[in-house]
Amino acid sequence: MGQLIAACIAFVGTHFLLSHPLRAPLVARFGERGFLGLYSLVAFATLGWMAAAYRGAPATAPWWPVGDGLWAVVTAVMLIASVLLMGSLIGNPALPDPGGAAKPVPAARGVFAITRHPMMWAFALWGLCHIAVYPLLANVVLAGSIIVLALAGAALQDRKKEALEPERWRAWEAQTSFWPFAAVTAGRTRLGGFRPHDWAGGVLIWLAATWAHGPLAGWAAGIWRWI
């Protein structure tokens, strides 16, 4: 378990260090491509360590019983997470433009009306769902690390964007929210405007990922538990 905790700290910690305080000096030294190569190498190395440590962690008793009712809730939440993830891949102002051009501030529609960090919340919901239905200590440590990385990373991204693009990012923050549905509730935006790939891609990845639990993990997940 100590190996897993150390690996999770390394995975999360190096992401934060390389994304924020170390990014500028490393880009100055190695260039943007060199930095991205180093970032990817560290990410894959620490992810591999985390996966190996998780497989070797001792088995523990579950913290609570898991029945079909909880599975049904988690299955529905994972569909929402899948839609958030797929919707975040196109038209996301947080993603850099390949040509280096500044993107105009779009209207907050679809998944961005729910939260300005749909990708990060997709990962956080993934972590919460996996803790809910597999409440073993090793899984709580691993999934909890993903939740911390996603939500703390989203908050730090806001801070960095405010410093780098104050006008543009604050205009985006004015019509969106960190917390899901907060901007809709406050009346700063309206829920709607989902694109076909948001739903189609979300449903497809939801079906594929939950089906893959069978051959990869040895137990059924999602709707495949009842089919």
C-alpha positions as a printed Julia matrix, in Angstrom:
227×3 Matrix{Float64}:
   0.0     0.0     0.0
   2.94    2.3     0.7
   4.14    1.81   -2.88
   0.71    2.76   -4.2
   0.51    5.9    -2.07
   4.02    6.94   -3.17
   3.18    6.28   -6.82
  -0.05    8.31   -6.61
   1.77   11.2    -4.95
   4.41   11.07   -7.71
   1.77   10.95  -10.47
  -0.28   13.85   -9.11
   2.69   15.87   -7.85
   4.68   15.75  -11.08
   1.59   16.79  -13.06
   1.18   19.88  -10.88
   4.89   20.74  -10.86
   5.35   20.34  -14.61
   2.12   22.13  -15.48
   2.77   25.15  -13.29
   6.02   26.19  -11.51
   8.42   24.14  -13.66
   6.79   24.67  -17.03
   8.27   28.08  -17.93
  11.92   27.26  -17.02
  11.75   23.87  -18.74
  10.21   25.34  -21.91
  12.94   27.99  -21.92
  15.6    25.29  -21.64
  14.24   22.53  -23.89
  11.66   24.29  -26.09
   7.94   23.52  -26.3
   8.38   20.14  -28.02
  11.16   19.09  -25.67
   9.01   20.01  -22.69
   6.03   18.06  -24.05
   8.27   15.05  -24.56
   9.56   15.27  -20.99
   6.04   15.81  -19.65
   4.75   12.75  -21.51
   7.66   10.6   -20.37
   7.16   11.52  -16.71
   3.38   11.06  -16.98
   3.64    7.59  -18.52
   6.37    6.51  -16.11
   4.45    7.56  -13.0
   1.19    6.17  -14.43
   2.91    2.83  -15.05
   4.29    2.84  -11.51
   0.84    3.62  -10.14
  -0.77    0.78  -12.16
   1.88   -1.74  -11.08
   1.58   -0.69   -7.43
  -2.21   -0.96   -7.62
  -2.0    -4.53   -8.94
   0.39   -5.43   -6.14
  -1.58   -3.76   -3.33
  -2.97   -6.09   -0.65
  -6.64   -7.05   -0.79
  -8.84   -5.42    1.85
 -12.47   -5.75    2.85
 -14.93   -3.36    1.15
 -15.95   -0.35    3.23
 -19.67   -0.73    2.45
 -22.0    -3.16    0.66
 -22.67   -2.52   -3.03
 -26.01   -3.53   -4.49
 -27.92   -3.05   -7.72
 -29.35    0.3    -6.59
 -25.9     1.85   -6.23
 -24.8     0.26   -9.49
 -27.79    1.82  -11.28
 -26.91    5.31   -9.97
 -23.25    4.92  -10.91
 -24.15    3.64  -14.38
 -26.23    6.78  -15.02
 -23.53    9.09  -13.65
 -20.91    7.43  -15.85
 -23.06    8.18  -18.89
 -23.04   11.86  -17.88
 -19.26   11.7   -17.4
 -18.85   10.16  -20.86
 -20.91   12.93  -22.48
 -18.85   15.56  -20.62
 -15.62   13.95  -21.81
 -16.6    13.68  -25.47
 -18.14   17.15  -25.5
 -14.93   18.66  -24.1
 -12.84   17.55  -27.08
 -14.27   20.04  -29.6
 -14.65   23.77  -29.06
 -12.94   23.81  -25.67
 -11.32   27.24  -25.01
  -8.96   25.61  -22.5
  -7.29   23.52  -25.22
  -4.47   25.22  -27.14
  -4.95   26.09  -30.81
  -2.58   24.02  -33.01
  -1.73   27.15  -34.99
  -1.06   29.18  -31.86
  -3.88   31.62  -32.59
  -6.0    33.04  -29.8
  -9.48   31.54  -29.85
 -12.51   33.81  -29.57
 -14.69   33.32  -26.52
 -17.61   31.11  -27.61
 -21.09   30.98  -26.16
 -21.29   28.51  -23.28
 -23.46   25.79  -24.76
 -23.74   22.04  -24.33
 -21.29   20.55  -21.84
 -19.69   23.99  -21.32
 -22.98   25.33  -19.98
 -22.76   22.63  -17.31
 -19.15   23.45  -16.37
 -16.19   25.14  -18.03
 -14.11   22.08  -17.07
 -16.13   19.19  -18.56
 -13.06   16.98  -19.12
 -11.81   17.41  -15.56
 -15.26   16.74  -14.11
 -15.54   13.62  -16.29
 -12.39   12.26  -14.65
 -13.59   13.3   -11.19
 -16.95   11.57  -11.7
 -15.09    8.48  -12.94
 -13.13    8.44   -9.68
 -16.22    8.93   -7.51
 -18.11    6.19   -9.34
 -15.27    3.7    -9.02
 -14.96    4.39   -5.31
 -18.73    3.96   -4.89
 -18.91    0.48   -6.42
 -15.44   -0.79   -5.49
 -14.78    0.63   -2.01
 -11.47   -1.08   -1.27
  -8.59    0.88    0.24
  -6.32    0.55   -2.8
  -9.06    1.72   -5.13
  -9.97    4.64   -2.87
  -6.31    5.75   -2.91
  -5.99    5.45   -6.71
  -9.37    6.9    -7.66
  -9.05    9.59   -5.0
  -5.76   10.67   -6.58
  -7.5    11.06   -9.94
 -10.22   13.18   -8.31
  -7.64   15.45   -6.65
  -5.66   15.78   -9.88
  -8.79   16.61  -11.9
 -10.43   19.16   -9.61
  -7.31   20.83   -8.21
  -5.92   20.88  -11.75
  -9.07   22.59  -13.0
  -8.82   25.25  -10.3
  -5.13   25.84  -11.06
  -5.92   26.03  -14.77
  -8.36   28.87  -14.05
  -5.67   30.72  -12.12
  -3.09   30.26  -14.87
  -5.48   31.3   -17.63
  -6.51   34.4   -15.66
  -2.85   35.43  -15.55
  -2.05   34.59  -19.19
  -5.29   35.7   -20.88
  -7.08   37.9   -18.31
  -9.65   39.5   -20.62
 -10.51   36.4   -22.6
 -10.61   33.98  -19.69
 -12.6    36.24  -17.39
 -15.15   36.67  -20.18
 -15.39   32.88  -20.33
 -15.68   32.63  -16.53
 -18.46   35.22  -16.56
 -20.8    32.87  -18.43
 -19.57   29.51  -17.07
 -18.93   27.89  -13.71
 -16.39   25.64  -12.03
 -19.09   23.65  -10.24
 -21.54   21.78  -12.5
 -24.82   23.61  -13.18
 -23.84   26.62  -10.99
 -23.89   29.04  -13.95
 -27.26   27.68  -15.12
 -28.71   28.04  -11.62
 -27.35   31.59  -11.35
 -28.85   32.52  -14.72
 -25.51   33.3   -16.38
 -26.14   30.73  -19.13
 -28.84   28.39  -20.36
 -28.7    24.62  -20.54
 -28.91   23.38  -24.13
 -27.05   23.45  -27.41
 -25.62   19.94  -27.17
 -24.01   18.76  -30.4
 -24.59   15.33  -31.98
 -21.08   14.12  -31.14
 -21.59   15.01  -27.47
 -24.36   12.44  -27.09
 -23.33    9.92  -29.77
 -19.69    9.89  -28.7
 -20.63    9.83  -25.03
 -22.98    6.88  -25.42
 -20.45    5.0   -27.54
 -17.56    5.43  -25.1
 -19.88    4.66  -22.17
 -20.98    1.38  -23.76
 -17.44    0.41  -24.83
 -15.76    1.27  -21.53
 -18.34   -0.47  -19.35
 -18.32   -3.55  -21.61
 -14.49   -3.69  -21.38
 -14.71   -4.29  -17.63
 -15.75   -7.87  -18.43
 -12.67   -9.05  -20.36
 -10.21   -6.72  -18.6
 -11.34   -6.8   -14.97
 -13.36  -10.01  -14.88
 -16.65   -8.48  -13.74
 -19.52   -6.79  -15.52
 -20.14   -3.05  -15.23
 -22.78   -0.61  -16.43
 -25.81   -1.94  -18.23
 -23.88   -5.13  -19.02
 -24.61   -6.26  -15.44
 -28.23   -6.69  -16.43
 -27.92   -7.84  -20.06
